[in-house]
Amino acid sequence: MPTILTHPAVPLALAWGLSRRHISPRLAAAGALVAILPDLDVLAFRLGIPYAAQFGHRGFSHSLLFALLAALLGTLLARWLHARAAVAFPFLALSGASHGLLDTLTNGGLGIALLWPLAETRFFAPFRPIEVAPLALSRFFSERGLAVLGSELLWVWLPLLSLAALAAFLRRRATRPAP
């Protein structure tokens, strides 16, 4: 899995690229939370639920259905998020779905149950450039942890920041009055 630092990158980059006019700071924060939420499934280990189980790590909580349910719940708070429901739902759904999709790009684990409950199959992307993050916090602050952060910077943060900066530039250019 990418780290808890990287999962919010998708909604934050989207929010920056689309602007505060479209994505309020509250909605951006909710998107970041929805992007992190699936990894609460690591608590399953403490409950004795095996990694490969449907409700184990990278199971149901990493599915597209979970992303849609989280988005639906978040959309009920659209007014508090200073957003229209028609904006909140797709933004939160994409934020949630990005978690599982980013995890498919990692080079470790058992795959992601993206299509749960329609299929229990776990998926990986054909191209898996992101180093899988260690689950133990003690191993995160190690040479391995630095390698993970480096791969996330290269394969997630830099492309997303580049796209968001381009979107922000084009948006500003389109709204600038003609000379």
N, C-alpha and C positions, 0 to 999 in steps of 0.2 A: 504494500500500500504506500502511496505517497504520504508524507508527513502531515500532521495537523496544520502545519504552516502553509502547505501547498494546496490543500483542498479548497480553501476560500479564494484562491487565485482566480478561478473562473468567474464567480459572481462579482468579485471586486473589479476585475478587468472589464466585464460587461457594463457594470455601473459607471465606471470611468468613461468608457467609450460612448455610452448612450447619454450621459450627463445627468446632473441632479434634476433637471427639468423632467426627465422621464423616470429615473430611478432615485427615489428619495434615499437619504442616508439610512433611515430606518429599514427600508426595503433591502438596501445593500447589505446591512448587518444581518437581517433575517436570511438573506441568500447565503451569506457566509456560514451562518449557523446550520442551515439546512444542508449545506455542502459537507459539514463536519459530522453531522448527526449519525450517519450510518456506522461510523467507527465506534459508537457506543456498544456495538455488538461484541467488543472485546470483553465486556462484562460476562458474556456467556461462558468464557473460560472459568471464571470464578464460580459459576453455577453448575459446572461439570458438563456443560454442553460441548460436545466435540466440534472441532474446527469444521469438519466436513458435513455436519448436520445442517438441515434447512435453516435453523435458527442460530447456527454457529457463525463464526467470522466469515465475512464476505458472502453470506447467504441472503436471506430474505431482505435484510436492511440495505443491501446493495442493489436491490432490484429496481427496475423502472416503476413497478407498482408502488413500492415504498416511496419513491421520489414523487409520484403523482399524489399519493395520500398526504405526504408532508406539504406539498404545494396546496392541496385543497384545504388543509388545516390552516396554513399560513394565509390563504386567501380570505378566510373568515375574519382575519385580523387586518384586512386591507386598509380599512379606514384609519386604524391606529398606526399602520405602516406608512401613512400618507401616500397611498397608492390606489389606483382604480383596480378593481378585481381583474379586469381584462389585461392589466399589466402585471399585477402581482402573481397570478397563477402561472403564466408561461415563464416568468423570470425565476420563480421558486422551483418550478418543475425542472427547468434546465439546470439550476444550481444543484438540485438533488441528484439528477441523472449524471451530472458531471463527476460525481464521486465514484460511482461504479465504473464509468467509462475511463476515468484516469487510472483506476486500479487495474483495468484490463491491460494497461500499458506497462505494468511492472513485470519484472523478471523473476518473481517468486510467488509462492503460495499455491493454492489449489484452483485458482480461477474465480470468476465472479458469477453469481446466480442472477444475471441480468433479467432473465425472462421468468423468474419465479412468480407465481405458482404454475404458469403454463408449462414450464420445463424446469427440472431440477439440475439440468446440465450447467456446468460452470464454464465460463468463457474467458479466453485471453485474446487480445488483439494479435494479428499476425506479426506486428512489429512491436517489440517490448523493450524500449530503451531506458525506462526509468528503473533505477535500482530500488528494490523493495526495502521499505523502512523496517528497522528492527522494532519488535513489539515492546521490548523492555526499555524503559527510560534510561537505565544505566548504560545500555549498548548504544543508545542514540548519541551520547556524548563520547564518541570514540572515532577512530579513523573510518570505520564503516559508516557511522552517522554522517561524517563529512562527505563521504563519497555519495551517499544518498542525496544530501542537499545539493551537491554539485550537479548530479544528474537531473534533479528537479529544476534547478536554475536554468540549465541548458535546454531541457525538453518541455518545460511547462512555463516558467516565469518569463523567460526572454521572448518566446513566441507570443504569449498572451499580452505582455506589456507592449510589444511592437504593434500588435493588432489594435489594442486599445488606444495607443498613441495615434496611430493612423486614423482610426475612427474619430477621435477627438479633433484631430487636425482637419479632416474632411468636413466634419460637422461645423466647426468654426468658420471654415472657408466658405461653406454653403450659406451661412447666415450673415456673412460680412456683406455690407452694401457694396454694390458695384461702383468702381471709380468713375 
